[in-house]
């Protein structure tokens, strides 16, 4: 669980920011690689989305929330409004440093992202993930955050690897 400020040193406190900085593409790439969970292509995509936000600003459609500890990114979300909808958002990425996993940081990132979506007038958040057994912990995490499986698209990513879509009213 993320401990209160009274129970840890000031250097261990998490700081939060939505601003995207020039060093973030490399930080996001390193974080995604450190998990050992994402393919080379997926790691590249994670970096590209940050670069696109830096180049285009809000016009990119990608919003970010970064959690930092001692000036280092230890978790982040990438999300954004779904074009052509009224108040629906995609949560594209949520990544937590393996050393920080199991402490509640992922749930805090989701809760803060949902709060930002609500503040922007959003009504629903959707999350997609693969159906492979490797993703069972991810699926359980989304269910634990109050998401419900809304759809299953068989063989979406590859034969035997479907897409699961989760949704939640925020």
C-alpha positions in Angstrom: 0.0 0.0 0.0 1.2 3.5 -0.7 2.2 4.8 2.8 1.2 8.2 4.1 3.7 11.0 4.3 4.1 10.5 8.0 5.4 6.9 7.6 8.3 7.5 5.3 11.1 9.9 4.6 10.5 13.0 2.4 12.8 11.5 -0.3 10.4 8.5 -0.7 7.3 10.6 -1.3 5.6 10.3 -4.6 5.1 13.4 -6.7 2.5 13.5 -9.4 2.5 15.5 -12.7 0.5 15.7 -15.9 3.1 17.8 -17.7 5.1 15.9 -20.3 8.8 16.7 -20.3 11.6 16.1 -22.8 13.1 13.2 -20.8 9.8 11.3 -20.6 10.1 9.3 -23.8 13.3 7.6 -22.5 11.8 7.2 -19.0 8.7 5.6 -20.3 10.7 3.3 -22.6 12.9 2.2 -19.7 10.0 1.6 -17.4 8.2 -0.5 -20.0 11.3 -2.5 -20.7 11.9 -3.0 -16.9 8.6 -4.8 -16.5 9.7 -7.5 -19.0 6.0 -7.7 -20.0 5.8 -5.7 -23.2 7.1 -6.7 -26.7 9.7 -4.7 -28.5 7.0 -3.2 -30.6 4.8 -2.3 -27.6 7.8 -0.6 -25.9 8.4 1.4 -29.1 4.7 2.4 -29.2 4.8 3.6 -25.6 7.7 5.9 -26.4 6.1 7.1 -29.6 3.0 8.3 -27.8 5.0 10.4 -25.4 7.0 11.8 -28.4 3.7 12.6 -30.2 2.4 14.5 -27.1 5.7 16.5 -26.9 5.5 17.4 -30.6 1.7 18.1 -30.9 0.7 19.0 -27.3 -2.9 18.5 -26.4 -3.8 18.2 -30.1 -2.2 14.7 -30.0 -5.2 13.5 -28.0 -2.8 11.8 -25.5 -2.9 12.8 -21.8 -0.4 11.5 -19.2 -0.2 11.1 -15.5 3.3 10.5 -14.1 4.2 9.2 -10.6 7.7 10.1 -9.6 9.9 9.1 -6.6 13.2 11.0 -6.1 12.8 12.6 -9.5 12.4 9.2 -11.3 9.3 8.0 -13.1 8.0 5.0 -11.2 4.6 4.7 -12.9 2.4 6.4 -15.5 -0.8 6.3 -17.4 -1.5 7.4 -20.9 -5.2 8.1 -21.7 -7.4 10.3 -23.8 -10.8 11.1 -25.1 -12.2 8.7 -27.8 -12.9 10.7 -30.9 -16.6 10.7 -32.0 -17.9 10.0 -28.5 -19.4 12.2 -25.8 -17.4 11.7 -22.6 -15.7 8.3 -23.3 -12.0 7.9 -22.7 -9.5 5.2 -23.4 -6.9 4.2 -20.8 -4.1 3.2 -23.3 -1.3 2.5 -20.9 -0.7 1.9 -17.2 2.8 0.9 -16.2 4.3 0.5 -12.8 8.0 0.0 -12.0 8.4 -3.7 -10.9 10.0 -2.5 -7.6 6.9 -0.6 -6.8 4.3 -3.2 -7.8 2.0 -4.6 -5.1 2.0 -1.4 -3.1 -1.1 0.2 -4.4 0.6 2.5 -6.9 -1.3 1.0 -9.9 -4.7 1.5 -8.2 -3.7 5.1 -7.2 -2.7 5.8 -10.9 -6.1 4.4 -12.1 -8.0 6.4 -9.4 -6.2 9.7 -10.2 -6.7 9.1 -14.0 -10.4 8.5 -13.4 -10.6 11.7 -11.4 -8.9 13.6 -14.2 -11.4 12.1 -16.7 -14.3 13.1 -14.5 -12.9 16.7 -14.1 -12.7 16.9 -17.9 -16.4 15.9 -18.2 -15.7 12.3 -19.0 -18.3 9.6 -18.2 -16.7 6.3 -19.0 -13.2 4.8 -19.3 -12.3 1.8 -21.5 -9.3 -0.4 -21.2 -8.1 -3.1 -23.7 -5.8 -6.0 -23.0 -4.9 -9.3 -24.4 -6.6 -12.6 -23.5 -3.4 -14.7 -23.3 -2.8 -16.4 -19.9 0.2 -14.0 -19.3 -2.4 -11.2 -18.9 -4.4 -12.9 -16.2 -2.9 -10.7 -13.5 -3.7 -7.6 -15.6 -7.3 -8.7 -16.1 -7.7 -9.4 -12.4 -6.2 -5.9 -11.7 -8.8 -4.2 -13.9 -11.6 -6.2 -12.2 -10.2 -5.2 -8.8 -10.4 -1.5 -9.9 -14.1 -1.9 -10.6 -14.0 -2.4 -14.3 -16.3 -4.9 -16.0 -15.5 -6.9 -19.1 -17.6 -5.4 -21.9 -16.4 -7.3 -24.9 -14.2 -10.1 -26.2 -12.8 -10.2 -29.7 -11.4 -13.6 -30.4 -8.1 -13.9 -32.3 -7.7 -10.1 -32.4 -4.0 -9.9 -31.8 -3.1 -13.3 -33.1 -4.6 -16.8 -33.4 -5.6 -17.7 -29.8 -5.0 -14.2 -28.5 -8.1 -12.2 -28.3 -8.8 -8.6 -27.2 -10.7 -8.0 -23.9 -12.3 -4.7 -23.5 -13.1 -3.5 -20.0 -15.3 -0.5 -19.1 -16.3 1.6 -16.1 -18.6 4.6 -15.5 -16.6 7.3 -13.7 
